[in-house]
């Protein structure tokens, strides 16, 4: 197996953790994780791609093994997380790359693309939305209620998302054979969510998530103008981002490849081989400069 | 990548977590983890063996995702941990198996071998001692010093984050290849209420294992079980002398000293997998024609 390196970089005074594998002169693929996990979600995918690609998977600030300054000391927004990611890539000398985005990774990835469209060679979205379609209402109505008004009732509702039960639900919902999902996944995430003050960080990002939908028209315009190669590889059983969000990409990117697979929000837990094969095939068609 | 199943079984009223991979009609291989880890330490090894072996890796009671009853509800001794593992072997229909033992997985494995020598087809020991040689002084100033009796209510155990981290990093030339999830995970699990006392109890009874070594060595002499000692030669706890010592009673033992530390699989899983495959192929497939000799 290609060696995976576990590294830290200091960015704006914060310690950012990232996994790195593959030859530095191979095409770069940046892996951007979702809520409430970290680059941990890519632990198996990295090994399956590192022979052909240079992989970089950062933990967003407040997640995984990156620093998690308190919400009083850092203004947690998707813009701010994007700033740190951009600076990390700059520090690592990455100026042309494909990206794999999932969940929260998507709004960070879209911001990177909007700031510097020419650096993005291809996009793989795994349950990472750029359209209002596919938001599953049973989940999002709780988030929207909290975004609309922060009171005891709406906060109590959204705090369920920080519980161990909800974390486990995110991993198991939509998966046929639950024995395929490593319990470490939700235990790992839950342990990190349970750190003192991490709840305030996550609540801040739930509030700021409201900035993403208003950005979608600009993202869609970027898709139309760039015709960036895009693979939407989507778990059909995700009850947060449904398949309609995958199909929607073809509206602005007629050449987008849409693959709906059995599985849940964290598709890589039960179908990493299938996803890796689709990625290799997709990226194999992208000319590298 | 090989499919790994994450399962639990009820054994003697305890929930025992185990990873299982590979076809059940392949030769069985039991993986027994060390302190303070769990079957997590085998996460990268399992896919490298599961095409040829039926691999079962339990979390010992008190570790990982298995139940961790308090010391008042379960008598944590190495024979008791082994009894639970035997229950799991019955549960999974395993009667004869090879075993890979690491650290405290070794005394658990020796219990299995002594109670039923015929059930063991081969042994891979990775920093799992059966001799007093090789206890690194800095870590084991006197292994018997732990053995000073149990049950003082004032007995406390300091779960030290840096000490756990050092178990993973000491002896590793390039620390950037060691996944920090390892020590974070161990630290999180050891920080559960009451888990410190479980670990302390196991340290206090560790001396029982050392007193068992003569019996284990006699088992080696009588059985001449095929044994591979694959050792992180720069580890901070069990030095290479512990690997060489096996040849005293098992002249045919294969001893492989590799650069690396106590958790050798974190930095050298490919090398260990290759050595283990070659060893098992040589000793199991040849000796057991009824087992599958074709690939």
Boltz contact constraints between the chains, C-beta under 6 A:
constraints:
  - contact:
      token1: [A, 1]
      token2: [B, 270]
      max_distance: 6.0
  - contact:
      token1: [A, 3]
      token2: [B, 177]
      max_distance: 6.0
  - contact:
      token1: [A, 5]
      token2: [B, 176]
      max_distance: 6.0
  - contact:
      token1: [A, 6]
      token2: [B, 176]
      max_distance: 6.0
  - contact:
      token1: [A, 6]
      token2: [B, 179]
      max_distance: 6.0
  - contact:
      token1: [A, 6]
      token2: [B, 180]
      max_distance: 6.0
  - contact:
      token1: [A, 7]
      token2: [B, 176]
      max_distance: 6.0
  - contact:
      token1: [A, 65]
      token2: [B, 180]
      max_distance: 6.0
  - contact:
      token1: [A, 179]
      token2: [B, 5]
      max_distance: 6.0
  - contact:
      token1: [A, 179]
      token2: [B, 6]
      max_distance: 6.0
  - contact:
      token1: [A, 179]
      token2: [B, 7]
      max_distance: 6.0
  - contact:
      token1: [A, 182]
      token2: [B, 6]
      max_distance: 6.0
  - contact:
      token1: [A, 183]
      token2: [B, 6]
      max_distance: 6.0
  - contact:
      token1: [A, 183]
      token2: [B, 65]
      max_distance: 6.0
  - contact:
      token1: [A, 191]
      token2: [B, 188]
      max_distance: 6.0
  - contact:
      token1: [A, 273]
      token2: [B, 1]
      max_distance: 6.0
